[in-house]
Amino acid sequence: MTREALVPLSPEEVIDLAKRYFSDASSGYSGSLVEEGEGYARFHTFRGHLAISARRDGERTRVRCSTLRYHPSIGQFLLQLESAPSGS
């Protein structure tokens, strides 16, 4: 399953927030960071793998979250990003 959003943050901010959010047990979809690079992070969770990518798209950043199964915490994460002030 893939979910996408355009957000006001930089790709670096998105990846930093993803690492914090998805490494925290309270996120509901927590896991271990297994790989990261410029504009992406990949996690292993008990539900499988979760991949996050972030690339500039004009004035905003396009964020893509890919998983094998739907989970509401991914949507919650994207909503947080969409409402975050730039420079968080």
Secondary structure per residue as TSV (DSSP state, phi and psi in degrees):
chain	resnum	aa	ss	phi	psi
A	1	M	-	360.0	135.3
A	2	T	E	-122.5	133.2
A	3	R	E	-124.0	145.6
A	4	E	E	-135.2	150.9
A	5	A	E	-152.1	151.8
A	6	L	E	-101.7	127.4
A	7	V	E	-129.6	159.1
A	8	P	S	-81.0	-4.2
A	9	L	S	-85.3	162.8
A	10	S	-	-77.1	159.6
A	11	P	H	-56.7	-37.9
A	12	E	H	-64.3	-42.3
A	13	E	H	-63.1	-41.3
A	14	V	H	-60.8	-48.0
A	15	I	H	-66.1	-40.4
A	16	D	H	-60.9	-44.9
A	17	L	H	-65.4	-39.4
A	18	A	H	-62.2	-42.5
A	19	K	H	-62.2	-40.8
A	20	R	H	-69.5	-47.3
A	21	Y	H	-63.6	-50.0
A	22	F	H	-84.7	-2.2
A	23	S	H	-96.8	-8.0
A	24	D	S	-92.0	126.4
A	25	A	G	-59.5	-26.6
A	26	S	G	-75.2	-7.7
A	27	S	G	-70.4	-21.1
A	28	G	S	85.8	-7.2
A	29	Y	S	-142.9	41.7
A	30	S	-	-75.4	153.9
A	31	G	E	-163.7	-170.0
A	32	S	E	-106.0	135.0
A	33	L	E	-69.0	123.4
A	34	V	E	-112.2	-18.4
A	35	E	E	-162.4	142.5
A	36	E	E	-151.1	156.3
A	37	G	E	-160.0	-168.2
A	38	E	T	-65.7	111.9
A	39	G	T	82.0	13.7
A	40	Y	E	-154.9	157.1
A	41	A	E	-146.4	144.3
A	42	R	E	-128.1	134.5
A	43	F	E	-121.1	150.5
A	44	H	E	-109.0	125.2
A	45	T	E	-123.8	171.6
A	46	F	T	-68.7	-11.6
A	47	R	T	-95.6	-1.0
A	48	G	E	121.6	-155.1
A	49	H	E	-94.3	150.3
A	50	L	E	-132.2	126.2
A	51	A	E	-118.7	134.7
A	52	I	E	-122.6	129.7
A	53	S	E	-126.8	150.8
A	54	A	E	-142.2	122.6
A	55	R	E	-137.0	143.7
A	56	R	E	-63.4	140.9
A	57	D	E	-140.9	86.7
A	58	G	T	69.9	-126.8
A	59	E	T	-82.2	-10.3
A	60	R	E	-119.8	-180.0
A	61	T	E	-117.3	130.2
A	62	R	E	-89.9	121.5
A	63	V	E	-109.9	130.9
A	64	R	E	-124.5	128.0
A	65	C	E	-115.2	125.8
A	66	S	E	-122.6	131.4
A	67	T	E	-142.6	169.2
A	68	L	S	-81.1	-30.3
A	69	R	S	-130.3	149.9
A	70	Y	-	-66.1	140.7
A	71	H	-	-150.2	132.1
A	72	P	H	-62.3	-25.3
A	73	S	H	-65.6	-24.0
A	74	I	H	-68.8	-43.3
A	75	G	H	-62.5	-38.9
A	76	Q	H	-63.8	-41.3
A	77	F	H	-61.0	-47.0
A	78	L	H	-63.3	-38.7
A	79	L	H	-62.7	-40.1
A	80	Q	H	-61.3	-41.7
A	81	L	H	-65.3	-41.8
A	82	E	H	-63.0	-31.0
A	83	S	H	-98.8	0.1
A	84	A	S	-75.0	138.2
A	85	P	-	-71.5	144.9
A	86	S	T	-61.6	138.7
A	87	G	T	92.4	14.5
A	88	S	-	-63.1	360.0
